């Protein structure tokens, strides 16, 4: 699948099969994160792979909207080093996490971006050093309803703004 197809097929998945993600496939999507660009090539990210059901349950309880994390075989916690890149750690880590999202879609895996969590709880649970901020988390696994099922219908039914509504030429408001 080419990159644009993966972007079109990507959707937020909140229901996963209990099938474990093979280590080789997990390494492949993490490699996509490792190759992400970062300010001054500082690569301030660190990813904690959480497979333990007890830890996933505890993480899920720390937020309002992430209860489905328990059903995902993998949760990836994206952390950024505030000392290595004080100004850009969050953006750089978010870019790397998005690389995981796109790579996962290309491999037939589902993800969901999680921003609802209590950072202090997650840091304590996973023993994350103070200098790191928890930027976001991703669930990762095989969707219960595969991405290939009616993906064109899903893509067309997404309520997305038109390209001309989100772009300008040279200055804001000038049509492209």
N, C-alpha and C positions, 0 to 999 in steps of 0.2 A: 504494500500500500504506500502511495506517495504521501508526502507531508501534508499537502492540502486536503487529501482524503481523510487523513487522521484528524485534522482540525475540524473538518465538517462532521465526522462521525462522533467526535468527543461529546459526551454529555455527563452531567453529574449523576453518578450511580449511588443509590442508597440501599440497594438490596443485592447481596452477593451470595454466590455459591460457596459452600464450605471448603471447596477445593483449594489446597495450598498453592501458592505461587511458586513455581520451580525456582531454585536458587539462581540458575543461569539467566532466567528471564528477569528476576529481581535485579541481578547485577547489571543487566543490559539497560534497564530503565534508570538505574542509579548512575550509570556511566553517562547517560544523557544529561543528568544534573552536573556531573563533574566537568563536562565540556561546556557548560554555560559561560557566557561572558560575565565579567564583573569589573567594577571600577578599579583601574590601575592593576587589573589582574590579581587582586588580593584574595579572591576566592574565600570569603569569610564564612562560608556555610559549613554546617555539620548536620548530618541526617541520622536520626535515631530510628531504627527499624524495630517496631513493636509488634511481636507476634503473640506474646503471652496473653491469654484471655483475661486474666485477672488485671493486668496492667491496662488492657484496652477498655475494660469495664470502668476502671478508676478514671482513666482519661475522659471517657464518655460522660461520666458524672460531673466533670468539671465545667461543662458547658450546657447551654440551653438546647441547642439544635443538633448535637452530634450523637444522639443515642444509638443511631444505626452503626456507629463505629464498632460496636461489639460484634456485629455480624460480618465485618470485613476481616479477611485472614491477615491483613497487614495494615498497620497505620504507620505512616512516615511522618516523623516530627522534624520539621525544618527549623533549624536554629541558625542564628547569625552572630558572629563574633563582633561585639560592639567595640572592642579594643583594636582589632585589626582594621576595621573599617567603620568608624563611629558614625559617619554621615550616610553611608550607602549600604550597610549590612542588610537592612530589611529589603531593599529593592533588589540587591544582588541575590539574596536567598529566594525571593519570590520568582525571579527569572529562572533560577535553577529548578524550583518546584514546578514551574510551568513546563520546562523541558521534560520533566517526569510525566506530567499529564499528557503531553502530546505523544511522547514515546510509548506510554502505556496504551493509549488509544490505537496507535499503529500496531501494537502487538496483540490486540484483542482484549486488553484488560480495561477495567473500568476504574475510575477515580472519582473522588469528590473532595473539593477544597473545603477545609474546615477552618473557620476563623473564630468560632464560638468555643472558647475554653478559658479556664482560669489559669493564667500563666504561672503563678506561684505554685499552684497545685501540681501542674505538669512538671515544672522544674524540680520540685521536691521528689516527686514520684520517680523521675528518670535520672535523678542526680546530675542535673545540668548545672555547670558552673555559673556563677553570678555574671561573668562577663558576656555570656550568651543570652540573647533574647529569643524567645520562641516566636517565630514569625507566622507560621501557619502549619497545618497538618493536612495530610492527604490520606484518604482511605485508598486501598489498592486491592484488587482481586478480580475474579471473573464475575461479570454481571449475571444475576439470575435470569434476566431477559437479555439475551445477547445483543451486542451493538449492531449486528448485521440484520436484525429483525426490523424490517420497515424503516431503515435508517433514513431513506429519502423523505418519507412522510414525517419522521421526527424533525429532520432538518428544516423542512418547509413549514412545520407547525410552530417552530420557535418564534417567539415574538422578538424579532431583532430589528433594530433601526435600519433604515436604508443607508447605503454608503454616502449618499449626498447629504444626509442629515448629520453625519459625524466627521465630515472632511471639509476643508476650505483650501483655497489656493492663495498662497502668499500672505494672506491676512484673514483673520476670523470673519466669516460671513460671506466671503467671496466664493461662489460656486466653483467646484473643481471642474 
